[in-house]
């Protein structure tokens, strides 16, 4: 899919925390395997309004490989109707029961060839509570045009962050290119 680079512009304003890496900021590496990116992250957004609803989407931008992303983006998670209170407290995408999951968390599984993959966490504001439904583009999960889907749901993008990971058998360094400069993390 031809998705604008601006959709992937990292601002770091949505926090991603894994047990093994508590502070992810615009390209932090998270090791592949058990206890790392295999465990669903905690997502935090400090500026969330408590009684509004939000959507979190996670996509792999580099499938099949960063040099030939013919399958990208691939969906790894879609959660809707997340309250602002949940986001300010730290939303654990695996244990929350009162959100609508269009797609449960699929841990990263980059192939052993092709190097490092970028996994983007997109945070959107909802205009109202969403009724869960899955369309063909979502269930296929490959080449998913998430900006188009977000537009059909009346979502407004608020924040973007990402982490990188690679297969343990890959001999490539995990230095994925950044599509846009990322600001320094807040102090």
C-alpha positions in Angstrom: 0.0 0.0 0.0 1.1 3.5 -0.7 0.8 5.1 2.7 2.2 8.5 3.3 5.4 8.8 5.3 3.6 11.3 7.6 1.5 8.5 9.0 4.7 7.0 10.5 6.1 10.3 11.8 7.1 9.5 15.4 6.5 12.0 18.1 7.0 9.7 21.1 3.9 11.1 22.9 2.4 7.7 23.4 4.4 5.6 25.8 5.2 1.9 25.1 6.4 -0.3 27.9 7.5 -3.9 27.8 8.6 -5.7 31.0 12.1 -6.0 29.6 12.2 -2.4 28.2 10.3 0.1 30.3 10.9 3.2 28.2 10.5 2.9 24.4 11.1 6.0 22.4 11.1 6.2 18.6 13.1 3.2 17.6 14.2 1.6 20.9 15.2 -2.0 20.3 13.2 -4.7 22.0 14.7 -8.2 21.9 12.8 -11.0 20.1 11.6 -13.8 22.2 9.9 -14.7 25.5 9.5 -12.0 28.0 10.3 -9.2 25.5 8.1 -8.2 22.6 6.2 -11.5 23.0 4.5 -10.1 26.0 1.8 -7.5 25.2 3.0 -3.9 26.1 1.5 -1.3 28.4 0.4 1.8 26.5 0.2 5.2 28.3 -0.9 8.6 27.0 -0.6 11.3 29.7 -2.7 13.8 27.8 -5.8 11.6 27.6 -9.2 13.0 28.6 -10.6 10.6 31.2 -14.1 10.1 29.7 -13.3 10.0 26.0 -12.6 6.9 24.0 -9.4 6.0 22.1 -8.1 3.5 19.6 -4.7 1.8 19.6 -3.3 0.2 16.5 0.0 -1.6 16.2 1.5 -2.4 12.7 4.7 -3.9 11.3 5.9 -1.5 8.6 8.7 -3.7 7.3 7.1 -7.0 6.2 8.5 -9.0 4.3 11.7 -7.0 4.8 12.7 -3.3 5.2 14.2 -3.5 1.7 11.1 -5.1 0.2 8.1 -4.3 2.3 5.6 -6.0 0.0 3.3 -7.2 2.8 3.3 -4.0 4.8 1.8 -2.9 6.8 0.8 -6.0 8.8 -1.7 -5.5 11.7 -0.5 -6.7 15.1 -3.2 -5.2 17.3 -6.4 -3.1 17.1 -8.1 -2.1 20.4 -11.0 0.4 20.5 -13.2 2.1 23.2 -10.2 2.5 25.5 -11.0 5.2 28.0 -8.8 8.1 28.7 -8.6 6.9 32.4 -7.2 3.6 31.2 -4.5 5.3 29.0 -3.4 7.7 31.7 -3.1 4.9 34.2 -1.2 2.6 31.7 -3.4 0.4 29.5 -2.2 -3.2 29.5 -3.5 -4.5 26.2 -3.5 -8.1 27.4 -5.5 -7.8 30.6 -8.1 -5.1 29.8 -11.5 -6.7 29.6 -13.7 -3.7 28.9 -12.4 -2.6 25.5 -13.3 -3.8 22.1 -10.6 -5.8 20.4 -10.9 -5.9 16.7 -7.7 -8.0 16.8 -5.9 -9.4 19.8 -2.1 -8.7 20.2 0.0 -10.7 17.7 3.7 -10.6 18.9 6.3 -9.6 16.4 7.6 -12.5 14.3 10.1 -11.0 11.8 11.7 -13.6 9.6 15.4 -14.7 10.1 16.3 -12.9 6.8 15.7 -9.3 6.2 16.9 -7.6 9.3 15.2 -5.3 11.7 11.4 -4.5 11.6 9.7 -1.3 12.9 6.5 -1.9 14.9 4.4 1.3 15.1 2.0 2.1 17.9 -0.7 4.6 16.7 -3.0 6.3 19.1 -6.3 7.8 17.8 -9.1 9.8 19.4 -12.6 8.4 18.7 -15.5 10.7 18.0 -17.8 8.2 19.7 -17.9 4.6 21.1 -17.3 2.1 18.2 -19.2 -1.0 17.6 -16.8 -3.8 16.8 -16.8 -5.2 13.4 -14.1 -6.8 11.2 -13.9 -6.2 7.5 -12.0 -8.2 4.9 -9.1 -5.7 4.9 -8.6 -6.3 8.6 -8.9 -10.1 8.7 -6.4 -10.3 5.9 -4.0 -8.3 8.0 -1.4 -7.9 5.1 -1.1 -4.6 3.2 -3.6 -3.0 5.6 -4.5 0.6 4.8 -4.9 1.7 8.4 -5.3 5.4 7.6 -8.3 4.6 5.3 -9.8 2.4 8.0 -9.2 5.1 10.7 -11.0 7.6 8.4 -14.1 5.3 8.0 -14.2 5.1 11.8 -13.9 8.9 12.2 -10.7 8.6 14.2 -8.2 11.4 14.6 -4.5 10.5 15.0 -3.0 11.9 18.2 0.4 10.2 18.7 2.9 7.7 17.2 5.8 5.8 18.7 7.6 2.6 17.6 10.0 -0.1 18.6 12.3 -2.3 16.5 13.1 -6.0 16.7 14.7 -8.7 14.6 14.8 -12.4 14.5 17.6 -13.8 16.8 19.1 -15.6 13.8 19.4 -12.4 11.8 23.0 -11.2 11.4 21.8 -7.6 10.5 22.3 -4.8 13.0 19.0 -3.5 14.3 19.3 0.0 12.9 16.0 0.5 11.1 15.8 3.8 9.3 13.6 6.5 10.9 11.1 8.0 8.5 11.2 11.4 10.2 13.3 12.9 13.0 12.1 12.1 16.5 12.1 14.7 19.3 14.0 14.0 22.5 12.1 12.1 25.1 10.4 14.2 27.8 12.4 14.8 30.9 
